[in-house]
Amino acid sequence: MAKNGFTDRVKITVKAGNGGDGMNSFKAYKGKPACGPDGGDGGDGGSILFVGDKNMHDLLAFRYTAKYTAGNGERGGTNLCTGKRGEDVVLKVPCGTLVRDAESGKVVCDVYEDGERVLLLAGGRGGKGNARFTTARRHAPDFAQKGQIVKPHALVLELKVIADVGLVGFPNAGKSTLLSKISAAKPKIADYHFTTLSPNLGVVQAGEESFIAADIPGLIEGAAQGAGLGHDFLKHIERTRMICHVVDISGVEGRDPCEDFEIVNRELQEYSEALFALPQIVALNKTDIPSAEENEKTFRKKYGKKFPIFSLSAIKGEGAKELVFAIAEKLKELPPPTRIPADEVLFEEEDNTQFEITFEGGAYVVTGGLVDMLCRNVVLNNPESMNYFHRVLKLRGVFKELEKRGCKAGDTVIVGDVEFEYV
């Protein structure tokens, strides 16, 4: 979502770097060619990492660049030299950014703290050089392993503001004005609805205690279903520990303060029962307006036994100190904010025992993790490597499954880049 430049949800594609291929080479001295294998391993691919940055406040940077690819590992060198590792991609995000798998919607991680580094995707492993394949019986292996190929993944980044207290209420109730009086935040303030188009955060000091307050754009009836700006911003109070409900008690706009209070609470409940269940403190704003006195009596009579209620004039700063200290005292009783737990995801390597057989264009085609593994390890022009290829197909039950599917001698079988007649 992006309004007036504020962006709190983006979809991006990330890909870790592929592993570099192993080197197939032999030492050679003058007059003594091929004195033994000396091929080095390929370098690992670069990784994708996320880092929390307290100086970032939205995901605007990701609106203009949606694809991020880490560097590939370099090929192994001669003389047992390992290839250079691929460059990592480090993505800075605001604290409180959820990273979701775009396909399943599951939470991969919650980048919660400033400076926190989360490894999302590790780079592909570099292939082994031919020197790695020497054995007591195999003195001159003439093949090397290819680097691991890594697939791209689509992600959704979603910002959920981290604050102790969420200021909620109808548009123009005075939330931004209150935040400007009790903290150093400088939100945009004007006498019309929806002045605030993005959450504003402020650090509030109450004696030796301090807390973070978030001014959430005004809610209206139907906000939980997407009316106004409410649906876009309700998620930003999901992390808060308590709610400060700001009510315009003056009624000068022709609205009933009690009805406004009920509407906002109903929207909170419809959006999330957990949100509705948070402790709530009520700030009756604009009490300096003459029409407020009678409305305040009615409001306190109706809700005074259920909620702590404070009177204030946010524009003058009257009553703000008492409200701030009451919030600070309440926060002492509440558990600290916590990160959203990650789901079990799902960026696992493909199972190298799994395979699938289909019949396409007159040939039996074998695909799957087993085939990907073989493509890394098999060198087509090397008899020893091809013997290994056929041995694996037999041991993993591929030949048996082909026969079950009706494959007979002379039929064409395709496994990766290898095409052969079944015998």
WOGICOR-V787664 format. One line per field, one symbol per residue. ss: DSSP state (2 for helix, 1 for strand, 0 for the rest). phi: phi as a letter, one per 40 degrees, with the letter a starting at -180 (. if undefined). Layout:
# WOGICOR-V787664
ss->???
phi->???
This chain:
# WOGICOR-V787664
ss->011001101111111000000000010010010000100000000001111110000002222000111000000000000000000011111100111110000011111000001111100000000222200000000000000000001111111000001111010000222222221000000000000000011111110011111110001000222000022222222000011111110000000022222222222222202222001111111000000222222222222000011110100001022222222222222000000000000000000000011111001111102222222220000022222222222220022222220000000111100111100
phi->.bbfgcbbaabbbbaccccccccbabcabdgbcfchcaccccccccbbbbbcbcccbabddccbbbbbbcccccccbcfgccccccccbbbcbccgccbbccccgcccabcbbcgcbbccbcccccccccccbcbcbbcbcbabcccccbccbcbbcbcbdcacbbcbicdgchccccccccaccbccbacacfccbacbbacbbbgccaabbbccddcbcgccchcgbdccbdccbccccabbccbcccgccgbcdccdcccccccccccaccccccdbbbbccgcccdccdcccdcccccbcccbcbbcabcccgcgccccccccccccccccccbccccccbiccccccbcabbbbbfgbcbbbhcccdccccbbbccbdcccccdcccdcccgcccccccchcbdgccbbbgcbbaccb
